[in-house]
Amino acid sequence: MKMITIPGQNYQISETTVTQGQWKRVMGTEPWKGQSYVQEGDDYPAVYVSWYDAVEFCEKLSEMEDKPYRLPTEAEWEYACLGGMTTNYHFGDDSADLSKYAWFCENAWDINEKYSHRVAQKQHNQFGLYDMHGNVWEWCSDLYDEQQPDRVLRGGSWDLDSDDCSAWFRGYYTPEVRNDSVGFRLASTLT
C-alpha cells in the first residue's frame, strides 16, 4: 500500500482507498462478491465492509507488515482531503470541476454507471491522494456522536450529489453496516 506522508503532520494516509485486490491479499475473502451495484476487479474499492471489518483489516495488515495501520481520525481525514485548502473541495468552492476529481451521481449514477469506479482514475489532490471526494464513503475511527455507536463516514460516494461530496459533509452508519458505497483508507502514525 502506498502511504503518503501529510506535510507538517505526524501521520501518513493511503494514496487510495483499500482495493479489492489488497483486501483479498490480506483477508482472503470477497465480501462484495455477488452483491448489487458492484464491479469486481483488483483496482476497484473494497466495499461491503463494515467498520469492524475495516478495523480487522488494519490489525491483520499491521501484523503482516510489522507496521501499525489504523483508520484515520475524522480530523486527519479532513486535513488530508483538503490538501491545505479551506474551501468546499480541495480544488476550490465551485463544484463545476468536481468531475475532474470525483465519481459522483452526475458522472456515475446519472449515466447508469451505478457502482464505485476503479481507484486513481481521476486527478489527485495537492498531497497526491486520489478519490477524497466521491467514489466511496470512507470509514473514520471516530464516533459520530458520543451518545450513539454510529461511526463517521467522509467523502461522499458515487451515488450522491456534489454537495454531499464536499470536504465538510459528514455521514454516519452503525459500525456493522455493509453496503455498495462504503470503503476505507488507511492511516499510520509516524514515529
C-alpha positions in Angstrom: 0.0 0.0 0.0 1.4 3.3 -1.0 1.3 5.7 2.0 1.6 9.4 1.7 3.2 11.5 4.5 1.0 14.5 5.1 3.2 17.7 5.2 3.5 19.2 8.6 1.7 16.4 10.3 2.7 13.2 12.2 0.8 10.7 10.1 0.6 9.0 6.7 -2.6 8.2 4.8 -3.0 5.7 1.9 -2.9 7.1 -1.6 -6.2 5.4 -2.4 -9.0 3.6 -0.6 -8.2 -0.1 0.0 -8.9 -2.0 -3.1 -10.4 -5.4 -3.7 -7.0 -6.8 -4.6 -5.5 -5.5 -1.4 -8.4 -6.8 0.7 -8.1 -10.3 -0.9 -4.4 -10.5 -0.2 -4.8 -9.6 3.5 -8.2 -11.1 4.4 -8.6 -13.8 1.8 -12.3 -13.0 1.3 -14.5 -11.2 -1.2 -17.5 -9.6 0.8 -18.6 -7.8 -2.4 -18.9 -11.0 -4.4 -22.4 -11.3 -6.0 -23.7 -8.1 -4.4 -25.6 -5.4 -6.3 -24.1 -2.2 -7.6 -20.6 -3.6 -7.6 -17.9 -4.0 -10.3 -15.3 -6.6 -9.5 -11.6 -6.3 -10.0 -8.3 -5.7 -8.2 -8.4 -1.9 -8.7 -12.0 -1.4 -7.5 -12.6 -0.2 -3.9 -13.3 -2.9 -1.4 -16.9 -2.4 -0.5 -19.4 -4.3 1.6 -17.0 -3.9 4.5 -18.2 -2.8 7.9 -16.3 -0.5 10.3 -15.5 -3.7 12.3 -14.2 -5.3 9.1 -12.0 -2.3 8.3 -10.5 -2.3 11.8 -9.8 -6.1 11.5 -8.1 -5.4 8.1 -5.9 -2.8 9.8 -4.9 -5.2 12.5 -4.1 -8.1 10.1 -2.1 -5.8 7.8 -0.2 -4.4 10.9 0.8 -7.9 11.8 1.8 -8.9 8.3 4.0 -5.8 7.7 5.0 -5.1 11.3 3.8 -1.5 10.9 0.8 0.0 12.8 -2.1 0.7 10.5 -5.4 2.1 11.6 -8.4 4.1 10.3 -7.8 7.8 10.1 -9.5 10.1 12.6 -12.0 12.4 11.1 -9.7 15.4 11.6 -6.9 13.6 9.9 -9.1 12.6 7.0 -10.4 16.2 6.6 -6.9 17.7 6.7 -5.6 15.2 4.2 -8.7 15.7 1.9 -8.3 19.5 1.7 -4.6 19.4 0.9 -4.0 22.7 2.8 -7.1 24.4 1.4 -10.1 25.8 3.5 -12.6 25.5 0.7 -15.5 23.1 0.0 -13.3 20.9 -2.1 -9.5 20.6 -2.3 -9.7 22.4 -5.7 -11.9 25.3 -4.6 -15.5 26.1 -3.8 -17.1 25.6 -7.2 -18.4 22.1 -7.7 -18.3 22.6 -11.5 -14.9 21.0 -11.6 -15.8 18.1 -9.4 -16.0 15.6 -12.3 -12.2 16.0 -12.8 -11.6 14.7 -9.3 -14.5 12.5 -8.3 -17.1 9.9 -9.2 -20.5 11.1 -8.0 -24.1 11.0 -9.2 -23.6 13.2 -12.2 -20.8 11.1 -13.8 -21.8 7.7 -12.3 -25.3 7.1 -11.1 -27.0 9.5 -13.6 -25.3 7.8 -16.6 -26.2 4.4 -15.3 -22.7 3.5 -14.0 -24.2 2.5 -10.7 -21.1 1.3 -8.9 -17.8 2.5 -7.4 -15.1 3.0 -10.0 -11.5 1.9 -10.2 -9.3 4.0 -7.8 -6.9 6.7 -9.0 -8.7 7.3 -12.4 -9.4 11.0 -11.6 -6.9 13.8 -10.7 -5.3 13.7 -7.2 -5.3 16.5 -4.6 -2.3 18.6 -3.6 -1.0 15.8 -1.3 -1.2 13.2 -4.1 -4.3 11.5 -2.7 -6.9 10.1 -5.0 -10.7 9.9 -4.6 -11.0 12.0 -1.5 -14.3 13.3 -2.9 -16.8 10.8 -4.1 -16.4 7.2 -5.3 -16.9 5.6 -1.8 -17.7 6.9 1.6 -14.7 6.3 3.9 -14.9 5.0 7.4 -13.1 7.1 10.1 -12.2 5.9 13.6 -14.4 8.5 15.3 -17.8 8.2 16.8 -20.3 10.5 15.1 -22.0 11.3 18.3 -20.7 10.3 21.8 -24.2 9.1 22.7 -24.5 6.6 19.8 -22.4 3.8 18.3 -22.5 5.3 14.8 -19.1 5.8 13.1 -18.2 8.8 10.9 -18.1 8.5 7.2 -16.4 11.1 5.0 -16.0 11.9 1.3 -19.4 11.1 -0.2 -19.9 8.4 -2.9 -20.7 7.6 -6.5 -24.5 7.9 -5.9 -24.5 11.3 -4.1 -24.7 14.8 -5.4 -21.8 17.3 -5.4 -22.7 18.9 -2.1 -22.6 15.6 -0.3 -19.1 15.0 -1.6 -17.7 18.2 -0.2 -14.9 18.1 2.4 -17.2 19.3 5.1 -20.1 16.9 4.6 -20.3 14.2 7.4 -22.2 10.9 7.2 -22.5 8.0 9.5 -23.6 4.4 9.8 -23.7 1.9 12.7 -20.4 0.1 12.7 -21.9 -3.2 11.4 -23.3 -1.8 8.2 -22.0 -3.1 4.9 -23.1 -1.7 1.5 -22.1 -0.8 -2.0 -20.9 2.7 -1.4 -18.7 2.4 1.7 -15.0 1.6 1.9 -12.0 2.9 3.8 -8.4 4.1 3.5 -5.5 3.5 5.9 -3.6 5.8 8.2 -0.4 5.3 10.2 1.2 7.4 12.8 4.8 8.4 12.2 7.2 7.6 15.0 
